[in-house]
């Protein structure tokens, strides 16, 4: 399974913010849209990733307030990325190694979407459920003559 399979199901709604925008605006967007990350874009280029983790760390540094902090101060300026063609097993490995919950999907310099660890886990579970269904259907439709031949004692 590839990243493109997840994006096909997930859709292509993207939420971005600029590095010089106030962190408070990013928090408002994330809360309003019920999302855990924003891709930070500048002049059409990916420059960072802002997740609830970076927001919480920045709030803690500011003594419990967002203050006048800019997104640039809080964002991860070297986020993991993948492509539409990246295999899901590779994405899982990368996310686990870096403790990343969100990963921008890029096609060269163009942002194609963002996948979350939840999206990856859901795709794996859905795939396993489909396989289980197919195996159960196969077993249920086992040809009767083969079953009878297997139940006959051998001489």
N, C-alpha and C positions, 0 to 999 in steps of 0.2 A: 504494500500500500504506500502511496506517495502523499506528500503534503497537498498536492492539487486535489486529491480525493476529499480531504477535510474541507478545503476552501470551497469546493463545489457545493457541499452540503451546508456549510456555515453561512455562505453568502459573502458579500463584498463590502459591507459597511465598515468604514475606517474612521477612527477618531484620532486627530493629530493636534499638536500644539507647537508653538514656536519656542525656541530656547530662551528668548527674552521676555516671554509672557510671565505674568505673576503666577507663582505656585498656587496661590489661592484660586485662581481661575481654573487651573488644572484640577484641583480638588473639587471644585464645583461641577465641572464637566464629568469627572469620574463618578461622583455621587449621583448626579442627575441622570446619567445614562446607565448607571449600575454596571460599570466596567472597572476592571482592575488595572488597566494600563492605558497609556497614551504614547503614540509614536511621536518623537520630537523631530520636526522637519524644519529645515532652513533652506530657502531658495530651491525647493524641490528635492533636496537631498536629506537622507536619513542622517541625523546627527546624534541621536540618542533615544533612550527608552525611559519612560517614567512609569513606575509601578507603585502600588500602594506601599511596597517595602521601602522604596526611596523616600516617599512622602513621610512615612512614619519616622524614619531615621532623621530627616531634616527637621521635623516638628520637635523631636527629642533634643536635637542640637540647639534649637531656638528656644528651649525652656518651655515647651508645650504649646507654642504658637507658630502659625505659618509666617506671620510677619510680612515683611516686604521682599521675601526671598523670590528669586527668579527661578524658572524651571531649570535653567542651565546649571545652577548650583546644586540641585538635587538629583538630576538625571544621571543615568548610567550612560557615559559617552562612548562606550565600546560594547554595545549589546551583541549577543549572539544573533546571527541571521541564518536563514536557510533559503532554498529555492523551491519552486513548485515541484521539482523533480527529486528533491531529497527524500530518501526512504524513511518511513516512520520509525523504524528501529534506530536509525542514526539520530533522528530528532530526539527520541527518548533518551538515548545515551548522552547527547549533548546537554539536554535540559537537566538531567540528573547530575552530571558532572559539575555544572555551574550553578545548580540550584535555581535555575531560571524557570519562571512560571509562564512567561510570555516570550514569543519569538517572532520578530518581523519576517515576513516572507518577501524576498526580493527577486526581481528579474533584472539583472544588471543593476542599474541605479533606480529602478522604478519599484515603489512599494506596492505589492500585490495584496497584502493582507497581514493579519496577525493571527497566530495560533497560540492557544494556551495549553498548559499541561492537561487541563480538563478536556479540551478538544481531542488531544492525543489519546487520553485514557478512554474517552467515550468511543472513539473510532476503533480501538483495540477490542473493547467489550462488545461493540456492535458486530465486529467481524467474527469474534468467537461465538456469539449467539447465533449468527447466520450459519457458521460451520456446524454447530451443535444441532440446529434445526435440520440441516441437510443430512447429517449422519442419522438422526432419528427417523427421518423420512425414508432413508435408504434401508435402515434396519426393519422398519415397519412394512416396507414393500418387498421384503426378501422373498424370492421365488419359492413357492410351496414345494416343487419337486426337489429343489436343492435341499430344503429343510428335511423332507422325508428321507432323502438319500443319506443325510447326515445322521438321522435317528435310527437307521437300519444297522443291526449288528453285523459286523464283518465276519466272514467265514474263513 
